[in-house]
Structure formats: C-alpha cells, structure tokens
C-alpha cells in the first residue's frame, strides 16, 4: 500500500479512498469491497501523534452473514475497519479514537466481575443521583471491567427508571449509554473516544 503524501483533506480524498481500498483488500482478501462511500473528514485527533483522519462507509460480507455496513478509518492514524454497529461516521470516529487509546495505553480487560470491596450498586446509584435523584436503579451487574494504568474502570448494566442502560463507573469518566444491544467492550471504547474528543485541543487552552 502506498501512503498518500499529504494528510487527508477535501482536496485529496480520492487518494485516501484508494489507500483505504488497498488496505481492505489486504485485510479482507476476496471479501473486500470494490467501492467506498460517504467520506467524512476529521481534521484533528485528540490522540498525541495522530491527526487528520477520514472515515469511509462500505458494504461487505465479511463473516458469512450477508452484505452488511462497515466503516474503514484511515489517515494520520493506524488504519482499521469496524462493523457499523448501527453507528454513523462521527460515532465511528469516536469508536476508533477509543480503540486507539486502549491499544496505545495497553488497557486490559479484567473480566465481567471484580473482586474486592467494590459496591457496584452503590456506585450506580451515586452516578445516577447526580442528575436524577429520584430515579430507581435496579438490576445492577458488572458487564465488564478494565485496567487503565492501575485505575479500574467498570461498565455497569442496570435499569434506570425502568430503562436498560450502561453506566461507566469506578474510575472511568462517568457517563451513560442506551446502546445495550452492543457488547460492553464496544460501548466502553465509544465512550472513551467521545470523552477524549470533548477535551480541548492544546491550542484551545492557550
């Protein structure tokens, strides 16, 4: 694969599209798509050492389940492709940022349960109580836990006011997700990426 000479921009999207197609042919062999659509350009990345990135959509039969939507991400980053997961291009970029963060930081999944004195029920109630004091919190379980440089992050699954949600607890950036049809590992990466993208760029802090 020949990397385009310049970072992704509106002027050189065809070159990056060709690069993305070459990448997919290398990864997917006969299942690779023949075309990419709906390019979405992101001019900056919150990750150190990464920059302008473009997300393309494509359709392919990768796992013998028939043709399904996917996204491929290329640019000043490590290329990767993802199932659509019902996401749009902007959300997929967040997923990519979260995935890259986990890989670079060596974030390890610890398993669905966490020993020790962690009270998932109390944690979930405390997080929900910050924004909805009277909301009932029920059926709390630990869906996944991660180690981020010694800090434990938990993905909790529960019902809040009767609605199934994920809650990000322990030392994770707090938040919620209604995407309970997705695996907790995917939702966690999407959450991390969204949080990182909300942080101001270094130039914005001057």
N, C-alpha and C positions, 0 to 999 in steps of 0.2 A: 504494500500500500504506500502510495506517495502522499505525504502530508502536504496540504496546501501551504504556500509560502507565507501567507498572511493570516492573522486571526479571523474568525468569522465576522462578516459584516453583510449589510444588504447588497453590497457590490459583488461579493464572491460566493454567494450561496450555491451556485451551480458546482463550483469546485468542491465545496464541502459535502454537497449531496453525492457527488461521485466518490469521494473518500468514504462516506458512510456506506454506500452500496458495496464498495470493495471490502470494507470491514465486515459487513453482514455476509458476504459471500465466503469470506474466510472462516467465519464463525458457524454459519448455518448450512454451508455447502448447498445441496440441491433445494433446501427449503428457503433459501434466501429470496427476498422479493426482487422484482425487476424494476420497481419504481418506489419513490418516496414522495410523500405529500405533506402539505400544511407545515412548512418550516416556521419555527418560532425562535427568534433570536434573543439571547440574553447577553447583554453587553458586559456584565461583570459577574464574578462568582465571589461569595463570601469566604471561600477557602484560600488560604495562603498558597501562592504558586500556581493558582488556576485563574482563568479569565473568561473571555468571551466564549459562549457556548451556543450551539444550535440544536434544537430538538426537531426531529422529523417523525412523522407517523407512517406506518406501513401495515400491510396485512399479509399474514403468512400462516401456514400450517406447520408449526414447529413441534408440537407434541402429539401429532396424530389425532387432534380434536377438531379438525376442520380449520378453515381460514378464520383467524382471529386478529384483532387490532393489537399492535405493539408500537413501541416508540424506540428510536435509537438516538443516542446523545453523543455528539462529537464536538470538537473544538479544542480550546486550551484546557483540556482535561483528559482523563483516560476514557476512551470510548466504551460505551456499554449499551445494551438494549434491555428493554423491560416489557413484560406484559402490560397491557393498557390498564388493567385493574379498575376500569371504569373512571380513570383519571383523565384530565386534559393535559395539554402540553406544559402549562405552568406548574401544575401539581407534579408532573413527571420530573420537571427540573428540580423541584424540592426533594423528590424521592432520590434523584441522582446525587444531589448535594449531601443528603443524609447518608447515603450509601458510601460515598467517597469519604466522608468524615469518619465513619465507622472503620473503614479499611485503613485509612491513614493513622488513626489513633489506636488501632488494634483493639477496638471494642469487642468484648467477648460475651456471647450469650451464656448465661449461667444455668438456664433451665426454667421450667414452669413454676417451681416452688422455691422459696427462700427460707432457709433455716434461721434460727435465732429469735430475737425478740421483736421482729418487725410485725406491727399490727396493721395489716392491710385494710381492715375495716375502718380503723380509726383514721388512717391516712386518707382514705377515700372520703370519709365524712368531713375531714378538715379541709380538703381541697374544694369539695362541693360547697361547703359552708361559707367560703369566701365570696361566692356570688349568688348562692341560693340557699339561704339559711334554713328554710322550711322544707326543702326538697327531701323526700325519702330516698335513702341509699340502701339498696338491698342486694343480696346475692353476690357479694364481692369475692372474686377469686383472683389469684395472680396468674395472668396469662403468659407473661414472660419476664425475665429479669436479665439485666446486662451489667457488666463491669466496665466502667469508663474511668480508667486510670485510678482504680481503687474506690471510686464512688459508685454505689449501687443505684441503678435506675430500674424502676418497676413499671410494667404495663399491667394495669388492673382492668378486669372486665366486671361490670356490675350493671345494675339498673338504677337510674336516677329518675325519680318521678315516673316510674314505670317504663322508661325508655332504656334499651340496651346501649351502653356506651363503653368506650375505653377511657381510662383515666391514666395519666402519666404521673407517677408518684415517686416516693423516696427522694433521691437527689436529682431526679430528672427535671428539666424545665417543665413546670406544671402545665397541664392542658387537658383537653377532652377531644375525643373523636367519635363520631357516629358511624364510622365505617367498620362496623363489627362483622361485616361479611368478609373482610380481608384478614389475613394472618396478622397476629400482633407484631411480628418482626417487620412486616411491610409498613404498618401504620406507625411504628416507632421511627423507622427511617424517614418516613414522610414528615412526621412531627419534628424531628431533629433538623431536617432541611429547611422547613418553614421557619423555625426559630432562628436558625443561622442567617437566613435571608432577611429577616427583620432587623438584624443588627446593622447599625450604621457603618457605611464604608469608612476606612481610615481618613479619607479626605473630608468626609462629612463631619468629623469630630474636631477638625481644626477651628 
